[in-house]
């Protein structure tokens, strides 16, 4: 099970590695596989909210990333357990983008790209 039903309506805060200056739309495009540069990571606790935001079902998302990894050699986003893991991953990887439930307290190496 990816995401919890009670998490599906939570607002999202989109974050990216400091200095990338992506817009919320660009981060959304990254999760749809439209952009080569960003390295998206998923948040297990908020996955269903993100799918709702980009308008994809879980099946469509998986199929799209399977196709993109084969056709364009894009990395399938890692599924991380929670906000803290997403913040750590985005902060430590140039090109990292992700989504969390609240604006991180420590914005060292992180920028907020938009809120849902």
FENNOR-V126654 format. One record per pair of residues at least 24 apart in sequence whose ideal C-beta (glycine too) atoms are under 10 Angstrom apart, sorted by sequence separation. I is the first residue (numbers start at 1). GAP is how many residues later the second one is. If there is no record, write none. Layout:
# FENNOR-V126654
<<I & GAP> <I & GAP>>
This chain:
# FENNOR-V126654
<<16 & 24> <30 & 24> <32 & 24> <86 & 24> <28 & 25> <29 & 25> <31 & 25> <40 & 25> <14 & 26> <15 & 26> <27 & 26> <28 & 26> <27 & 27> <28 & 27> <50 & 27> <32 & 28> <33 & 28> <24 & 29> <32 & 29> <31 & 30> <34 & 30> <47 & 30> <12 & 31> <33 & 31> <32 & 32> <33 & 32> <36 & 32> <47 & 32> <13 & 33> <31 & 33> <32 & 33> <47 & 33> <12 & 34> <31 & 34> <33 & 34> <34 & 34> <40 & 34> <41 & 34> <42 & 34> <43 & 34> <10 & 35> <11 & 35> <33 & 35> <39 & 35> <40 & 35> <42 & 35> <44 & 35> <45 & 35> <7 & 36> <10 & 36> <14 & 36> <32 & 36> <33 & 36> <36 & 36> <38 & 36> <39 & 36> <40 & 36> <41 & 36> <42 & 36> <43 & 36> <44 & 36> <45 & 36> <46 & 36> <7 & 37> <12 & 37> <36 & 37> <40 & 37> <41 & 37> <42 & 37> <43 & 37> <44 & 37> <45 & 37> <46 & 37> <7 & 38> <8 & 38> <10 & 38> <11 & 38> <12 & 38> <33 & 38> <36 & 38> <39 & 38> <40 & 38> <41 & 38> <42 & 38> <43 & 38> <44 & 38> <45 & 38> <3 & 39> <7 & 39> <8 & 39> <9 & 39> <10 & 39> <14 & 39> <33 & 39> <35 & 39> <38 & 39> <39 & 39> <41 & 39> <43 & 39> <2 & 40> <3 & 40> <4 & 40> <7 & 40> <8 & 40> <9 & 40> <10 & 40> <12 & 40> <43 & 40> <45 & 40> <46 & 40> <3 & 41> <4 & 41> <7 & 41> <8 & 41> <12 & 41> <33 & 41> <43 & 41> <44 & 41> <45 & 41> <2 & 42> <3 & 42> <4 & 42> <6 & 42> <7 & 42> <8 & 42> <10 & 42> <11 & 42> <43 & 42> <44 & 42> <1 & 43> <2 & 43> <3 & 43> <4 & 43> <5 & 43> <8 & 43> <9 & 43> <33 & 43> <43 & 43> <3 & 44> <4 & 44> <8 & 44> <30 & 44> <33 & 44> <41 & 44> <42 & 44> <43 & 44> <2 & 45> <3 & 45> <4 & 45> <41 & 45> <1 & 46> <2 & 46> <3 & 46> <31 & 46> <41 & 46> <43 & 46> <53 & 46> <1 & 47> <3 & 47> <30 & 47> <41 & 47> <2 & 48> <3 & 48> <41 & 48> <50 & 48> <2 & 49> <3 & 49> <41 & 49> <50 & 49> <39 & 50> <40 & 50> <49 & 50> <39 & 51> <41 & 52> <46 & 52> <47 & 52> <49 & 52> <46 & 53> <39 & 54> <46 & 54> <3 & 55> <39 & 55> <40 & 55> <41 & 55> <43 & 55> <45 & 55> <46 & 55> <2 & 56> <39 & 56> <40 & 56> <41 & 56> <42 & 56> <43 & 56> <45 & 56> <1 & 57> <37 & 57> <38 & 57> <39 & 57> <40 & 57> <41 & 57> <42 & 57> <43 & 57> <37 & 58> <38 & 58> <39 & 58> <40 & 58> <41 & 58> <43 & 58> <2 & 59> <36 & 59> <38 & 59> <39 & 59> <40 & 59> <2 & 60> <35 & 60> <37 & 60> <38 & 60> <35 & 62> <53 & 63> <52 & 64> <30 & 65> <31 & 66> <50 & 66> <30 & 67> <31 & 67> <49 & 67> <15 & 68> <29 & 68> <30 & 68> <31 & 68> <28 & 69> <13 & 70> <20 & 70> <27 & 70> <46 & 70> <15 & 71> <26 & 71> <27 & 71> <28 & 71> <15 & 72> <17 & 72> <18 & 72> <27 & 72> <17 & 73> <18 & 73> <22 & 73> <16 & 74> <17 & 74> <20 & 74> <15 & 75> <17 & 75> <19 & 75> <20 & 75> <22 & 75> <38 & 75> <14 & 76> <15 & 76> <17 & 76> <18 & 76> <20 & 76> <2 & 77> <17 & 77> <20 & 77> <16 & 78> <17 & 78> <18 & 78> <16 & 79> <17 & 79> <16 & 80> <17 & 80> <15 & 81> <16 & 81> <17 & 81> <15 & 82> <16 & 82> <14 & 83> <15 & 83> <30 & 83> <14 & 84> <15 & 84> <13 & 85> <14 & 85> <15 & 85> <28 & 85> <12 & 86> <13 & 86> <14 & 86> <27 & 86> <28 & 86> <12 & 87> <13 & 87> <26 & 87> <27 & 87> <11 & 88> <12 & 88> <13 & 88> <15 & 88> <24 & 88> <25 & 88> <26 & 88> <28 & 88> <10 & 89> <12 & 89> <13 & 89> <15 & 89> <18 & 89> <22 & 89> <24 & 89> <25 & 89> <11 & 90> <12 & 90> <13 & 90> <18 & 90> <19 & 90> <21 & 90> <23 & 90> <24 & 90> <10 & 91> <11 & 91> <13 & 91> <18 & 91> <20 & 91> <22 & 91> <23 & 91> <24 & 91> <10 & 92> <15 & 92> <17 & 92> <18 & 92> <19 & 92> <21 & 92> <22 & 92> <24 & 92> <17 & 93> <18 & 93> <20 & 93> <7 & 94> <16 & 94> <17 & 94> <15 & 95> <16 & 95> <15 & 96> <16 & 96> <14 & 97> <15 & 97> <16 & 97> <14 & 98> <15 & 98> <16 & 98> <13 & 99> <14 & 99> <15 & 99> <13 & 100> <14 & 100> <13 & 101> <14 & 101> <12 & 102> <13 & 102> <14 & 102> <12 & 103> <13 & 103> <11 & 104> <12 & 104> <11 & 105> <10 & 106>>
